[in-house]
Amino acid sequence: MGIKNEQLNEIAVDNLAIKEIESNKTNCITGDKDYLLDRLNEALNKAKRVDIIVAFLMESGVRLLEKDLKALADRNVPIRILTGKYLNITQPQALYLLKSIFGDKVDLRFYNIESRSFHPKAYMFEYEEDGDIFIGSSNISRSALTSGIEWNYRISKEDNNDDFNHYKAVFEDLFLNHADIIDEERMRKYSNEWKRPKLLVDVEKQEELIEKQEENKVLPIISPKGAQIEALYELNNSRIEGFDRGIVVAATGIGKTYLAAFDSKNFKRVLFVAHREEILTQAEASFKRVRGNISTGYFSGNRRNTNCDVVFATVQTLGQAKNLNNETFPRDYFDYIVIDEFHHAAAGNYQNIINYFKPKFLLGLTATPERMDNEDVFALCEDNVVYEVRLKQAINKGWLVPFRYYGIYDDTQYENIEYKNGKYNDKQLEEALMINKRRELILRHYNKYKSARALGFCSSRKHAEAMAEYFNKNGVSSCAAYSGEAGEYCTDRKEAVEMLKNGKIKVIFSVDMFNEGLDVPQMDLVMFLRPTQSPTVFLQQLGRGLRKYKDKKYLNVLDFIGNYKKANLIPFFLTGDPKNVVNRTKKGDIPEEEEYPDDCIVDFQLDIIEIFKRQAKANENIKDLVKEEYYRIKEDLKHRPSRLEMFTYIDDYVYNNIRNKGNLNIFNNYIKFLKDMGELNEEENKLIETKAFEFINAMEKTGMSKTYKMPLLLAFYNNGEMKLELNDEDIYDSFKTFYKKGSNAIDLLRDKSGKNFRNWTKKDYLKKAENPQNAFMNTAKDFFYKDNEYYCLTEDLKLYVNNEVFLKHFKDVIDFRTRKFYKERLEKKYEKLQ
């Protein structure tokens, strides 16, 4: 007679306590309540050498072992880890976390025979006199190391010496002969190319479930996750390299504020700058959760809290000249400064803050640094993009949900609306967007989707009011939310968000208020109800609904598109990488399906595709485009642009079309370009065809694979008191000053001979200066020569050493060439990852 299921269950329950007591006495580890993790923790604490071989690594598993792994690193215990990359199950952030824990103390490798399966799971420990191998089915993941049903067996070196040595020998062969070292370049490339495999979706859900069960037992300690782990590693490396500022580019929803809180932990005084109070309030909560018992305060409106660990300031208040002084804040008051939504940083008050303070590190955070007005945000951090994960990558990695985008044709006659200086007339646009026919079109398409929580982006307060009114009258509970004088349907921002979260309303119609800082992960639909010509605004609005939430599978996006200016940019915005948007559209390209993020749907109605085709044909002559760019930049600056300003603000498409064409590249002879444009003044015209003109032009075109020529030229410039002869002291002082700046020092740090440059003597600097001296004497011998103890410029320039026009162009060339070098260094970094 068999035993019934009920009896089996009773036996299991009755014996559970006995099993738990006996489990640690056996060599068998079977999961459930018999964790492999406990055995590994014990082994790690007494190990003298560790070798691990697993098919894959997950962040959750490394995090469980983190404390004991750090202790291992502190004891300088050798550790080697061999893992696989089959089917992309190994998460890149797990590799970054291991590198963060161990630095160079871990030898981490990928098994490299792609034609052979790789499924070993073994943890090998050597102790003072003995050793253990735990071998079985557990990879490094939370589930496998804890409550998952995973069977593992302990092999004791003392009891099974032959078996122990056999496994060690096979590991040795695989590790040394069939594996690739995971250095930083390989790790970055793996991360850049990594996409979350479909089979990992269910694994991650299981991991999240286990994590939540653990969180219910104790108050969770917040730790960096995903992109934050990778970014923190790169930020630390950037500071080691000598940079004192940098940008992190990360899609909306990745957790940039938490990242800043984690990264600022080792700095005493922190300043967090944003342009909205709501962002500051959310940031304060994030910092307190990460950093615990810190003092915080606000520098905003009438509040003037200064004596705090972390000060949260609005740019509008702090950026005023009257608040930037030694009495309020000395220049070095803050050790660490965060500028949130860094794409705004080219604006006046941001510039005031950035130029005033001298922190140990400044971090710019943004989802979209590129601006359609070509204000170069990268330049503000000297092109030091520390870490980057764009929208496409974030969706592909499973950090955001995919979108289903529907481009709906809107027959609004935009050609009848005045368009001036890159903007439509606000009043005319508002009137055109508020007609009943258009509101009916929007409601009809909204009703196709069973949306519980939606956000509609409008052109103006009146537009938002009109949309809320129309939806309410047609049975869809809605409100408008905007700043300024409130209308009938307007609700306070905080109240509107709570009503949306609680299901009291279904739609919020807003203007710009919710582009940034909104956190409603339950959002399932967004509607673009106005022309969106900026990648920054477009991707911010799209990002409002892409945060992961419970069983949310995707976000629906309704975009109502007419024949407005730059509508043909939209397909490229949707690729999530706007770096080459303008270049691609002017060539007439349309993205291929695989250029969009994985699992996303993009569907344009045929009438819209016709609009894209017509706009793509509107390409102009490149010379005319250069002139148009020049006058646009001049109008924006309200003065004639210098080389540096022209280079900083020029449209990428225009620059990429002239950069390798000698006769068209205005930066190969900027004075001649200004002459052709009729923009030279009388004194500048006198320089034409002189030795001074030839010198300036030679410096515009001199070759530069490193920055070494710049401190030499700066020594001659001598802060405007130009010298024609330099002695050793002049050269030494200029080189030492130039390479004190972190972004300049990178060339030295990346050169084997310069890694220790901070301990260099005068002799070392002078030796490095010989390189550019010789280069100039070879390629520009008409201007440079040596005379005994002096390095000299030609006497022909003596007439111009006090010429203000010449000196201004000389300094502009130095600044332009340094800036150009930074930009090209960033481009090379991108190329390496491809």
HUDA-V52683 format. One record per residue. PSI is psi in degrees with one decimal (* if undefined). D_LAST is the distance of its C-alpha to the last C-alpha in whole Angstrom. Layout:
PSI_D_LAST, PSI_D_LAST
This chain:
127.7_67, 164.3_63, 131.7_62, 159.7_61, -39.6_57, -38.9_59, -39.2_61, -45.0_57, -40.9_56, -40.6_59, -42.3_59, -44.5_55, -43.9_56, -36.8_59, -1.6_57, -47.3_54, -40.9_55, -42.8_56, -45.6_53, -36.5_51, -41.4_54, -18.9_53, -38.6_50, -8.2_49, -13.6_52, 168.9_50, -2.9_47, 131.7_46, 122.7_43, 10.9_43, -156.6_41, -110.6_43, 1.5_45, 86.5_44, 133.4_41, -31.4_39, -42.0_38, -41.3_41, -40.5_41, -41.5_38, -44.2_39, -43.5_42, -41.0_41, -36.0_38, -21.4_41, 3.9_43, 146.5_40, -11.8_40, 140.4_37, 131.4_34, 131.4_32, 134.9_30, 117.5_29, 152.8_28, -34.4_26, 160.0_24, 137.7_24, 149.0_24, -42.9_24, -38.9_28, -43.0_29, -39.2_28, -38.5_29, -34.0_33, -3.0_33, -48.3_31, -47.0_35, -30.6_36, -38.1_32, -40.6_33, -37.5_36, -45.3_35, -40.4_33, -29.9_36, 1.6_38, 36.4_35, 128.4_35, 134.8_33, 134.1_31, 137.5_28, 125.2_26, 124.0_25, 174.0_23, 165.2_21, 20.3_18, 130.4_20, 13.3_20, 26.3_17, -33.4_21, 121.4_20, 132.6_19, -34.9_16, -23.0_19, -38.5_21, -44.6_19, -39.3_19, -41.8_23, -42.3_24, -35.2_22, -38.3_24, -45.7_27, -24.0_27, -129.2_25, 1.0_25, -9.2_28, 137.5_26, 102.6_25, 129.0_22, 153.9_21, 132.8_19, 134.9_22, 10.7_20, 98.6_22, -23.0_21, -1.4_24, 137.4_26, 153.0_27, 99.2_26, 27.0_29, 152.8_31, 100.5_32, 141.9_34, 113.8_34, 125.3_36, 133.8_38, 129.0_40, -171.0_43, -43.3_46, -4.9_48, -165.0_46, 162.6_43, 147.4_42, 127.7_39, 115.0_39, 138.6_37, -121.3_37, 3.9_35, 115.8_33, -178.9_30, 89.2_29, 160.0_29, -48.9_32, -46.1_34, -30.0_34, -10.1_35, -104.5_38, -1.9_39, 151.5_38, 91.4_40, 130.3_38, 128.5_40, 155.8_40, 138.7_42, 126.7_43, 118.2_44, 133.2_46, -39.6_46, -40.2_49, -26.2_50, 61.7_48, -41.4_47, -46.2_46, -43.8_44, -49.7_42, -32.1_42, -49.1_40, -40.0_38, -39.9_37, -41.6_37, -41.1_34, -45.4_32, -44.2_32, -47.6_31, -43.1_28, -41.8_27, -29.1_27, -11.1_27, 38.9_25, 151.8_22, 134.6_19, 132.1_19, 86.7_17, -176.8_16, -39.3_15, -43.3_11, -37.7_11, -43.5_13, -39.9_10, -41.8_7, -44.4_10, -42.9_11, -34.5_8, -12.6_8, 133.8_12, 142.7_15, 120.5_18, 152.4_20, -40.1_23, -15.6_26, -17.0_24, -49.7_26, -36.1_29, -44.6_29, -38.0_28, -42.1_31, -41.3_33, -43.3_31, -38.2_32, -45.5_35, -41.0_36, -42.4_35, -37.2_37, -39.3_40, -39.1_40, -30.3_39, -22.4_43, -37.0_44, 158.8_43, 120.5_42, 140.3_38, 120.6_36, 133.5_33, 155.4_30, 145.7_26, 153.6_25, -119.3_21, -31.2_19, -39.2_22, -46.8_22, -44.8_18, -40.3_19, -39.9_22, -45.6_20, -35.6_18, -43.7_21, -42.9_23, -39.5_21, -41.6_21, -37.1_24, -37.6_25, -19.4_23, -4.0_25, 141.4_24, 6.7_27, 154.8_25, 162.6_21, 138.9_20, 120.3_19, 112.5_17, 136.0_18, 149.9_19, 131.5_23, -3.5_25, -23.1_22, 50.2_25, -34.4_25, -43.5_28, -40.4_29, -47.4_25, -40.4_27, -45.0_31, -45.2_29, -26.1_27, -0.6_31, -34.9_33, 11.1_33, 141.6_34, -58.5_38, 128.4_38, 140.2_36, 129.2_35, 119.8_34, 131.5_34, 172.7_33, 2.3_35, 139.8_37, -39.6_39, -38.3_38, -39.8_35, -41.7_37, -44.9_39, -38.5_36, -40.2_34, -44.0_37, -41.6_38, -44.6_34, -40.3_35, -35.6_38, -36.2_37, -42.9_34, 0.6_37, -125.0_40, 73.7_43, 155.3_42, 134.9_44, 156.7_42, 173.4_44, 141.2_43, 85.0_43, 139.2_43, -121.4_46, -4.3_50, 135.3_48, 58.2_48, 122.2_47, -31.6_45, 69.0_46, 161.5_44, -43.5_41, 124.1_39, 129.0_40, 118.2_38, 141.6_39, 142.4_38, -31.4_37, -36.8_40, -54.9_42, -32.7_41, -5.9_39, 138.4_43, -34.6_44, -19.3_47, -7.3_45, 83.3_43, 168.2_46, -28.8_47, -40.4_49, -58.3_47, 115.3_44, 157.6_43, -34.6_40, 22.4_39, -40.9_41, 135.2_37, -28.7_35, 127.9_32, 133.6_32, 126.2_29, 107.1_29, 155.0_28, 58.9_27, -14.3_26, -15.8_25, -8.6_29, -10.9_29, -11.0_29, 162.6_33, -59.8_36, -34.2_37, -45.4_33, -39.6_33, -43.7_37, -47.7_36, -40.5_32, -25.1_34, -51.8_37, 149.6_36, 73.0_35, 169.6_33, -30.9_32, 138.8_29, 126.0_28, 122.8_25, 131.0_24, 131.0_23, 154.8_22, -28.0_20, 92.6_20, -23.7_20, 137.6_20, 141.3_23, -16.9_25, 3.7_27, 20.1_25, 117.0_26, 101.2_23, -34.3_23, -38.2_20, -29.5_23, -22.4_25, 27.5_23, 37.4_22, 27.7_18, 83.0_18, 101.5_16, -42.7_16, 146.7_15, 126.7_13, 105.4_14, 176.6_15, -46.5_17, -46.8_15, -42.8_13, -38.6_17, -44.4_19, -31.1_16, -4.5_17, 12.8_21, -19.6_21, 159.3_23, 153.2_24, 168.1_23, 155.4_25, 105.0_27, 130.6_27, 112.4_30, 114.4_31, 128.3_35, 132.4_36, 119.5_38, 20.4_41, 132.8_41, 82.7_42, -22.9_40, -16.8_41, -0.7_44, 131.3_43, 133.4_43, 117.6_39, 135.1_39, 41.3_37, 12.0_34, 147.4_36, 150.9_39, 120.1_42, -46.5_42, -43.8_46, -39.6_45, -44.6_42, -46.7_44, -40.9_47, -32.9_45, -9.6_43, 1.4_46, 149.0_48, -38.3_49, -40.7_48, -41.6_44, -37.0_45, -41.3_46, -44.1_43, -47.1_41, -39.7_43, -43.1_44, -34.2_40, -41.2_40, -13.3_43, -22.0_41, 139.9_39, 69.8_40, 135.2_39, -30.6_40, 119.2_39, 159.2_37, 129.6_36, 128.8_37, 121.5_35, 170.9_38, -23.5_39, 172.2_42, -45.0_44, -39.2_47, -44.9_44, -41.8_43, -45.9_47, -39.1_48, -43.3_45, -41.5_46, -47.7_50, -43.8_49, -44.1_47, -43.0_50, -18.2_53, 22.9_51, 9.9_51, 109.7_47, 123.1_48, 165.7_46, 166.4_46, 149.0_44, 120.4_43, 166.9_42, 164.1_44, -167.3_47, 128.4_50, 139.9_50, -171.7_51, -36.6_53, 5.5_50, 136.6_48, 145.8_47, 141.4_46, -51.2_43, -42.1_43, -40.8_46, -43.0_44, -44.5_41, -40.4_43, -37.7_45, -44.7_42, -41.0_41, -1.4_45, 12.6_45, -26.4_48, 163.1_46, -23.7_43, 138.1_41, 128.1_41, 121.5_41, 170.5_39, -95.0_38, -4.4_35, -34.2_37, 11.3_34, -34.9_31, 147.8_31, 2.9_32, 134.1_33, 87.6_33, 82.7_34, -19.4_32, -11.2_35, 129.5_34, -6.1_34, 136.8_34, 146.9_33, 125.9_34, 109.4_33, 15.0_36, 164.0_36, 131.4_33, 104.2_30, -6.6_28, 129.7_26, -33.2_23, -52.8_24, -44.2_27, -49.7_26, -29.3_23, -44.6_26, -42.2_28, -41.2_26, -18.4_25, -26.9_29, 7.9_29, -1.8_26, 143.3_27, 146.0_28, 116.0_32, -117.6_34, 16.7_34, 124.5_32, -30.6_30, 170.2_28, 132.5_29, 138.2_31, 123.2_30, 117.6_33, 119.6_32, 108.9_35, 129.7_33, -162.7_36, 44.0_35, 163.2_34, 138.7_32, 20.2_29, -29.6_29, -1.3_26, -21.8_24, -45.7_24, -31.7_22, -31.2_19, -37.6_20, -17.3_20, -14.4_17, 4.1_16, 94.1_14, 8.7_16, -38.5_14, 24.0_15, -55.8_18, -41.6_21, -47.2_19, -44.1_18, -36.5_22, -18.4_24, -13.4_22, 11.1_24, 155.4_21, 137.9_21, 144.5_18, 160.7_18, -38.8_19, -9.2_16, -18.9_15, 159.0_17, 155.4_17, 142.9_18, 12.0_22, 147.0_23, 131.3_25, 119.8_25, 112.4_28, 136.7_30, 153.6_33, -37.7_34, -32.6_36, -39.2_32, -35.6_30, -38.2_33, -44.6_33, -43.2_29, -42.3_30, -41.4_32, -30.5_30, -25.0_27, -8.6_30, 35.2_31, 144.7_29, 170.1_31, 134.9_31, -34.9_29, -40.5_32, -37.2_33, -38.8_30, -45.2_30, -43.6_34, -41.5_33, -43.5_30, -48.4_33, -33.4_36, -46.2_34, -39.9_32, -41.4_36, -41.7_38, -41.8_35, -20.7_36, 22.3_40, 166.8_39, 128.1_38, 139.2_34, 175.1_34, -49.0_31, -44.5_29, -41.4_30, -42.3_29, -38.0_25, -39.9_25, -3.4_26, 142.5_25, 133.7_24, -39.9_20, -44.8_21, -46.4_24, -43.7_22, -22.9_19, -17.8_22, -14.8_24, -34.6_22, 15.6_22, 99.1_25, -44.1_28, -20.7_31, -18.2_29, 105.5_27, -20.7_30, -6.9_28, -18.4_29, 78.8_33, -34.2_33, -41.2_37, -40.9_38, -45.4_35, -36.0_38, -44.9_41, -29.2_40, -4.9_39, 31.9_43, 3.3_42, 144.8_43, 178.2_46, -43.7_49, -36.2_48, -37.8_44, -30.0_46, -21.1_48, -24.8_45, 135.9_44, 15.4_45, 171.0_45, -33.0_44, -42.2_43, -45.0_41, -38.4_39, -48.0_38, -44.5_36, -37.6_35, -38.0_34, -29.1_32, -32.7_30, -1.6_29, 141.6_29, 144.4_26, 101.3_24, -15.6_21, 177.5_23, 5.2_25, -25.2_28, -26.4_30, -46.7_30, -27.2_33, -45.9_35, -37.6_35, -32.1_36, -41.6_38, -40.4_40, -40.7_40, 48.8_41, 34.6_41, -10.4_43, 73.4_46, 139.9_44, 149.9_45, -9.4_45, 134.8_46, 131.0_44, 178.6_45, -37.0_43, -40.7_44, -46.5_42, -44.1_39, -48.5_39, -42.2_40, -43.0_37, -43.4_34, -42.2_35, -45.0_35, -43.0_32, 3.9_30, -27.1_32, 126.3_29, -45.3_26, -27.5_24, -33.0_25, -14.7_26, -38.9_22, -41.1_22, -44.0_25, -31.6_24, -4.3_21, 130.7_23, -38.0_25, -11.5_28, 4.1_28, -27.6_27, 26.8_31, -25.2_31, -16.9_33, 12.0_36, 148.6_36, 175.5_39, -39.5_40, -40.0_40, -44.1_36, -42.6_35, -34.8_38, -42.2_36, -34.8_33, -16.9_34, -32.9_35, -58.0_32, -30.5_32, -47.9_35, -38.3_35, -44.6_32, -39.8_34, -22.1_37, -41.0_36, -16.7_34, 51.8_36, -17.9_39, -15.3_42, -27.9_41, 139.7_40, 167.3_43, 140.5_44, 96.3_48, -111.8_49, -0.8_48, 147.3_46, 127.0_43, 156.6_44, 151.0_43, 143.6_45, -19.8_49, -19.1_48, -1.4_46, -34.9_49, -18.4_50, 2.3_47, -21.1_47, 11.1_49, 112.2_47, -37.4_46, -45.2_44, -45.9_42, -38.6_41, -44.2_40, -35.9_37, -49.5_37, -37.6_36, -39.5_34, -43.0_32, -46.9_31, -41.0_30, -46.3_28, -35.8_26, -45.9_25, -42.7_24, -37.5_22, -43.1_20, -45.9_19, -43.4_17, -30.1_16, -40.3_15, -41.2_13, -39.1_11, -34.9_10, -43.3_9, -41.7_7, -36.9_5, -31.5_6, -14.2_4, *_0
